[in-house]
Amino acid sequence: MSPRSPGEVPPRRPVAIALAFVVPAVVLPVVTAIVVTHNGGSGGSAARAPRVAFGQVQALFTESCASCHPGVNPSLDLRPGHSYAALINQRALEDPRYLRVVVGAPEKSFLYLKVAGFAPAAQVGGRMPFERPPLPAAQIALLRNWILQGARGPTGRLPPPAVATPGSAPPLATLPFASTPSGTGTITGTVIDQARRPIAGALVTLLLRGPKQPGGEEHYRVAVTNAAGRYMLRDAPSGTFELKAYAPKRIYVSHFVALRPGGAASVDFGLPNRTLTTPVISHARVRVAAGAETLAMTVRGPNLDPNYTLAVNPGSGRVFELRSPGNRAGTWSRTITTHVKGPWIFVAIDHLCSVSSFIKVH
């Protein structure tokens, strides 16, 4: 599939990978090759640079960010008059362990990590701006220096005292891509909505990546959240793999994870509301014949994605990607050769990370 994401973007997104090991696994992303002064800009290159006014930062947002925030992803408003309050001392939705801006610390600031790029193969969602070239180095440096110099507001004042900030992102484990969808690991976590309330019935899927996977990335496993928004994915593989969280009419979010055999990780997701009305699905059906099952539904809308049109069987914990010739709107289907009991959930996600409604078929 291809990159995307206000909350995350495909093909084969880089996302969070796990840790140098006090425990066998970890999922916090990091940035490499950043030297940061933690004193609000009293030393280092940021102190020598001219003071960055918030008006310069807002001009960057207006040019490159505000058309999607909140136009496509309403969980963050980067328009003039809204952006500063949305950033300072506010936790990121996509990964609530991060603050959007940590004064004096770009490497802990979700905003900076999203535009500068997380460490290679370690990212929460896609690099911003979404599906556009990276920001010029001068603009990235401007944002970095603004944070290092204290993240002054529109009036030039320093922000109020910081809320308790997340700890430093730990170094990530460098593990090869997982070669099988099952193993001896365990992943737990929560899925919340834009109002930071738990989402019941959200899908958390496990994907394998690599050149041997169709489209570079393939869904294999699924867990479903309970009434408290919590999920558990048992028998997780060792190595590096991808998790994605979906809920009806939201924007999906993805994380990368790395586990050693028998490892455990906690991965939380926050899903923004979608503003787009597509994709739309209907006529979902399961047809059993001659020892095989055909899974099919009708999918409408632009930007349809062959790696993200899914039939999910929660009872068995399996996910199957449906196909359509030319990836066109119409009937998407797949025939599987084993009988899988229990209800099915059908869902489609487009290249803009917008999730359809869910249709359950018994």
Secondary structure by P-SEA (a helix, b strand, c coil): cccccccccccccbbbbbccccccbbbbbbcccccccccccccccccccccccaaaaaaaaaaccccccccccccccccccccccccccccccccccccccccccccccaaaaaaaccccccccccccccccccccaaaaaaaaaaaaacccccccccccccccccccccccccccccccccccbbbbbbbbccccccccbbbbbbbbbccccccccccccbbbbcccccccccccccccbbbbbbcccbbbbbbbbbbccbbbbbbbbbbccccccccccccccccccccbbbbccccccccccccccccccccccbbbbbbcccccccccccccccccccbbbbbcccccccccbbbbcc
